[in-house]
Amino acid sequence: MNDMTSPRYQSISAATDWFFVFRSGPGPDGLTVWPVAMWAVTTEGKAVGLVGTTDGLDRLVQPPPNTKGQYKHFRQLTEPEQNSIRKF
Protein backbone atom coordinates (compact mmCIF):
# COMPACT_ATOMS: atom_id res chain seq x y z
CA MET A 1 0.00 0.00 0.00
CA ASN A 2 1.26 3.47 -0.78
CA ASP A 3 1.76 5.27 2.54
CA MET A 4 1.41 8.68 0.85
CA THR A 5 -2.21 8.07 -0.17
CA SER A 6 -3.38 5.65 2.54
CA PRO A 7 -5.56 7.23 5.22
CA ARG A 8 -4.31 7.01 8.78
CA TYR A 9 -6.76 6.15 11.54
CA GLN A 10 -6.46 7.08 15.18
CA SER A 11 -9.34 4.88 16.38
CA ILE A 12 -11.76 2.25 15.11
CA SER A 13 -14.92 0.63 16.50
CA ALA A 14 -17.48 -1.93 15.35
CA ALA A 15 -20.36 -0.72 13.16
CA THR A 16 -23.03 -3.27 13.98
CA ASP A 17 -26.14 -3.01 11.75
CA TRP A 18 -24.85 0.01 9.76
CA PHE A 19 -24.84 0.25 5.96
CA PHE A 20 -23.65 2.57 3.18
CA VAL A 21 -26.45 3.13 0.64
CA PHE A 22 -25.94 4.65 -2.82
CA ARG A 23 -27.30 4.57 -6.36
CA SER A 24 -25.04 2.76 -8.83
CA GLY A 25 -27.56 2.92 -11.66
CA PRO A 26 -31.23 3.53 -12.53
CA GLY A 27 -34.19 1.58 -11.21
CA PRO A 28 -34.38 -0.96 -8.39
CA ASP A 29 -31.36 -2.87 -9.67
CA GLY A 30 -29.26 0.29 -9.40
CA LEU A 31 -29.44 0.38 -5.61
CA THR A 32 -26.29 -0.73 -3.77
CA VAL A 33 -26.17 -1.33 -0.01
CA TRP A 34 -22.87 -2.29 1.60
CA PRO A 35 -22.52 -3.42 5.23
CA VAL A 36 -20.21 -1.12 7.19
CA ALA A 37 -17.64 -3.25 9.00
CA MET A 38 -16.30 -0.53 11.29
CA TRP A 39 -16.19 3.16 12.01
CA ALA A 40 -12.81 4.85 11.86
CA VAL A 41 -11.63 8.30 12.90
CA THR A 42 -8.83 9.67 10.74
CA THR A 43 -5.89 11.58 12.15
CA GLU A 44 -7.65 14.68 10.74
CA GLY A 45 -10.68 13.95 12.98
CA LYS A 46 -13.03 12.82 10.19
CA ALA A 47 -15.32 9.85 10.94
CA VAL A 48 -15.74 7.37 8.09
CA GLY A 49 -17.36 3.97 7.73
CA LEU A 50 -15.18 1.19 6.29
CA VAL A 51 -16.69 -1.48 4.04
CA GLY A 52 -15.35 -4.86 2.99
CA THR A 53 -13.37 -5.05 -0.23
CA THR A 54 -13.08 -7.79 -2.80
CA ASP A 55 -10.88 -5.92 -5.25
CA GLY A 56 -7.74 -7.96 -4.56
CA LEU A 57 -5.89 -5.15 -2.80
CA ASP A 58 -3.74 -5.76 0.25
CA ARG A 59 -6.46 -4.56 2.62
CA LEU A 60 -9.70 -6.10 3.85
CA VAL A 61 -11.66 -2.88 4.39
CA GLN A 62 -11.68 0.53 2.76
CA PRO A 63 -13.83 3.65 2.68
CA PRO A 64 -16.90 3.39 0.42
CA PRO A 65 -16.56 4.56 -3.18
CA ASN A 66 -16.30 8.28 -3.71
CA THR A 67 -19.96 8.66 -4.59
CA LYS A 68 -23.00 10.41 -3.19
CA GLY A 69 -24.49 8.09 -0.62
CA GLN A 70 -25.41 7.90 3.02
CA TYR A 71 -24.85 5.79 6.09
CA LYS A 72 -28.00 4.24 7.50
CA HIS A 73 -28.77 1.98 10.44
CA PHE A 74 -30.66 -1.22 9.56
CA ARG A 75 -33.85 0.18 11.14
CA GLN A 76 -33.69 3.12 8.68
CA LEU A 77 -33.44 0.96 5.54
CA THR A 78 -36.44 0.71 3.25
CA GLU A 79 -37.58 -2.73 2.11
CA PRO A 80 -35.87 -2.35 -1.31
CA GLU A 81 -32.67 -1.28 0.46
CA GLN A 82 -32.84 -4.31 2.76
CA ASN A 83 -33.26 -6.54 -0.29
CA SER A 84 -30.18 -4.95 -1.92
CA ILE A 85 -27.71 -5.62 0.92
CA ARG A 86 -24.50 -7.02 -0.59
CA LYS A 87 -23.25 -10.26 0.93
CA PHE A 88 -19.50 -10.82 1.09
C-alpha positions as CSV (number, residue, x, y, z in Angstrom):
1,M,0.0,0.0,0.0
2,N,1.3,3.5,-0.8
3,D,1.8,5.3,2.5
4,M,1.4,8.7,0.9
5,T,-2.2,8.1,-0.2
6,S,-3.4,5.7,2.5
7,P,-5.6,7.2,5.2
8,R,-4.3,7.0,8.8
9,Y,-6.8,6.2,11.5
10,Q,-6.5,7.1,15.2
11,S,-9.3,4.9,16.4
12,I,-11.8,2.3,15.1
13,S,-14.9,0.6,16.5
14,A,-17.5,-1.9,15.3
15,A,-20.4,-0.7,13.2
16,T,-23.0,-3.3,14.0
17,D,-26.1,-3.0,11.8
18,W,-24.9,0.0,9.8
19,F,-24.8,0.2,6.0
20,F,-23.6,2.6,3.2
21,V,-26.4,3.1,0.6
22,F,-25.9,4.6,-2.8
23,R,-27.3,4.6,-6.4
24,S,-25.0,2.8,-8.8
25,G,-27.6,2.9,-11.7
26,P,-31.2,3.5,-12.5
27,G,-34.2,1.6,-11.2
28,P,-34.4,-1.0,-8.4
29,D,-31.4,-2.9,-9.7
30,G,-29.3,0.3,-9.4
31,L,-29.4,0.4,-5.6
32,T,-26.3,-0.7,-3.8
33,V,-26.2,-1.3,0.0
34,W,-22.9,-2.3,1.6
35,P,-22.5,-3.4,5.2
36,V,-20.2,-1.1,7.2
37,A,-17.6,-3.2,9.0
38,M,-16.3,-0.5,11.3
39,W,-16.2,3.2,12.0
40,A,-12.8,4.9,11.9
41,V,-11.6,8.3,12.9
42,T,-8.8,9.7,10.7
43,T,-5.9,11.6,12.2
44,E,-7.6,14.7,10.7
45,G,-10.7,13.9,13.0
46,K,-13.0,12.8,10.2
47,A,-15.3,9.9,10.9
48,V,-15.7,7.4,8.1
49,G,-17.4,4.0,7.7
50,L,-15.2,1.2,6.3
51,V,-16.7,-1.5,4.0
52,G,-15.3,-4.9,3.0
53,T,-13.4,-5.0,-0.2
54,T,-13.1,-7.8,-2.8
55,D,-10.9,-5.9,-5.2
56,G,-7.7,-8.0,-4.6
57,L,-5.9,-5.2,-2.8
58,D,-3.7,-5.8,0.2
59,R,-6.5,-4.6,2.6
60,L,-9.7,-6.1,3.9
61,V,-11.7,-2.9,4.4
62,Q,-11.7,0.5,2.8
63,P,-13.8,3.7,2.7
64,P,-16.9,3.4,0.4
65,P,-16.6,4.6,-3.2
66,N,-16.3,8.3,-3.7
67,T,-20.0,8.7,-4.6
68,K,-23.0,10.4,-3.2
69,G,-24.5,8.1,-0.6
70,Q,-25.4,7.9,3.0
71,Y,-24.8,5.8,6.1
72,K,-28.0,4.2,7.5
73,H,-28.8,2.0,10.4
74,F,-30.7,-1.2,9.6
75,R,-33.9,0.2,11.1
76,Q,-33.7,3.1,8.7
77,L,-33.4,1.0,5.5
78,T,-36.4,0.7,3.2
79,E,-37.6,-2.7,2.1
80,P,-35.9,-2.3,-1.3
81,E,-32.7,-1.3,0.5
82,Q,-32.8,-4.3,2.8
83,N,-33.3,-6.5,-0.3
84,S,-30.2,-4.9,-1.9
85,I,-27.7,-5.6,0.9
86,R,-24.5,-7.0,-0.6
87,K,-23.2,-10.3,0.9
88,F,-19.5,-10.8,1.1
